[in-house]
Amino acid sequence: MSDSNQGEKTPSGNLRLQKFLAEAGLCSRRKGESWISEGLVTVNGEQAELGRRVDPDKDIVKVKGRRVQAHSQPILTLMVNKPKGFTCSNEDEHAKRLIFELLDKKHQSLRLFCAGRLDLESEGLVILTNDGSLAHRLTHPSNEVRKRYQVEISKPLAKEHLPLITKGVTSDGEFLRLDEVRAKNGSPVGHMRLEIIMGHGRKREIRRVFESFGYRVKKLKRVAIGGLILRKLPVGSYRELGSKEIDLLFPREIS
């Protein structure tokens, strides 16, 4: 599995601060950037700024006053079959149940985070990891990692709506679109059970697109990320991924 880190390291080996935090297993790079912007990160006693680079062997990095050690835990990546009613977050005071509550105690003690989320009412494949580089590849929009969903809508899909759904709509100032809409038997027109393919994903995007045309999404399940398929993993269960399965997340082609 290749991962281009061009621009992340200087000739002396220094890392961008957000990459250092991610590789230490604390968060994704994006979350690290947020922490830096919020003034939660210090380097050698001074408040850090975005763009700061650090030498893991020399600099003292702290988040909320606690020192961060590079590679403080083994790299771990899990695939989870998330049930409805669980929030994809490490901390949320408003959430009744968090996805990390599904993990055994030995895994709950690790600092894992979601590499891509599903909303509260959706279910299916979610990746949990402490590998910051992997999370960055999965979630950065430029990589367009394709995801497959099984969706049930409240009424049959009308012929006139299909091209509009894939062309895109604007909702609350955001441009939303579904890359592909399929059905098991030929055209999705007239069907309520659909398969959606997307290489991006704004918050509740599938639901919002269908709502724009008068449909309610009754069920939404993510069944694949890249070439990694959920298959028969029971709802609420999870398992560790090996390197070959992680490579499946970034296939050259997806049918």
Secondary structure in CASP SS format (residue, H / E / C, confidence):
PFRMAT SS
TARGET T0000
AUTHOR 0000-0000-0000
METHOD secondary structure of the structure
MODEL  1
M C 1.00
S C 1.00
D C 1.00
S C 1.00
N C 1.00
Q C 1.00
G C 1.00
E C 1.00
K E 1.00
T C 1.00
P C 1.00
S C 1.00
G C 1.00
N C 1.00
L E 1.00
R E 1.00
L H 1.00
Q H 1.00
K H 1.00
F H 1.00
L H 1.00
A H 1.00
E H 1.00
A C 1.00
G C 1.00
L C 1.00
C C 1.00
S C 1.00
R H 1.00
R H 1.00
K H 1.00
G H 1.00
E H 1.00
S H 1.00
W H 1.00
I H 1.00
S H 1.00
E C 1.00
G C 1.00
L C 1.00
V E 1.00
T E 1.00
V E 1.00
N C 1.00
G C 1.00
E E 1.00
Q E 1.00
A C 1.00
E C 1.00
L C 1.00
G C 1.00
R C 1.00
R E 1.00
V E 1.00
D C 1.00
P C 1.00
D C 1.00
K C 1.00
D C 1.00
I C 1.00
V E 1.00
K E 1.00
V E 1.00
K C 1.00
G C 1.00
R E 1.00
R E 1.00
V C 1.00
Q C 1.00
A C 1.00
H C 1.00
S C 1.00
Q C 1.00
P C 1.00
I C 1.00
L C 1.00
T E 1.00
L E 1.00
M E 1.00
V E 1.00
N E 1.00
K E 1.00
P C 1.00
K C 1.00
G C 1.00
F C 1.00
T E 1.00
C C 1.00
S C 1.00
N C 1.00
E C 1.00
D C 1.00
E C 1.00
H C 1.00
A C 1.00
K C 1.00
R C 1.00
L E 1.00
I H 1.00
F H 1.00
E H 1.00
L H 1.00
L C 1.00
D C 1.00
K H 1.00
K H 1.00
H H 1.00
Q H 1.00
S C 1.00
L C 1.00
R C 1.00
L C 1.00
F E 1.00
C E 1.00
A C 1.00
G C 1.00
R C 1.00
L C 1.00
D C 1.00
L C 1.00
E C 1.00
S C 1.00
E E 1.00
G E 1.00
L E 1.00
V E 1.00
I E 1.00
L E 1.00
T E 1.00
N C 1.00
D C 1.00
G H 1.00
S H 1.00
L H 1.00
A H 1.00
H H 1.00
R H 1.00
L H 1.00
T H 1.00
H C 1.00
P H 1.00
S H 1.00
N H 1.00
E C 1.00
V C 1.00
R C 1.00
K E 1.00
R E 1.00
Y E 1.00
Q E 1.00
V E 1.00
E E 1.00
I E 1.00
S C 1.00
K C 1.00
P C 1.00
L C 1.00
A C 1.00
K C 1.00
E C 1.00
H C 1.00
L H 1.00
P H 1.00
L H 1.00
I H 1.00
T H 1.00
K H 1.00
G C 1.00
V E 1.00
T E 1.00
S E 1.00
D C 1.00
G C 1.00
E E 1.00
F E 1.00
L E 1.00
R C 1.00
L C 1.00
D C 1.00
E E 1.00
V E 1.00
R E 1.00
A C 1.00
K C 1.00
N C 1.00
G C 1.00
S C 1.00
P C 1.00
V C 1.00
G C 1.00
H C 1.00
M C 1.00
R E 1.00
L E 1.00
E E 1.00
I E 1.00
I E 1.00
M E 1.00
G C 1.00
H C 1.00
G C 1.00
R C 1.00
K C 1.00
R C 1.00
E H 1.00
I H 1.00
R H 1.00
R H 1.00
V H 1.00
F H 1.00
E H 1.00
S H 1.00
F C 1.00
G C 1.00
Y C 1.00
R C 1.00
V E 1.00
K E 1.00
K E 1.00
L E 1.00
K E 1.00
R E 1.00
V E 1.00
A E 1.00
I E 1.00
G C 1.00
G C 1.00
L E 1.00
I E 1.00
L C 1.00
R C 1.00
K C 1.00
L C 1.00
P C 1.00
V C 1.00
G C 1.00
S C 1.00
Y E 1.00
R E 1.00
E E 1.00
L C 1.00
G C 1.00
S H 1.00
K H 1.00
E H 1.00
I H 1.00
D H 1.00
L H 1.00
L C 1.00
F C 1.00
P C 1.00
R C 1.00
E C 1.00
I C 1.00
S C 1.00
END
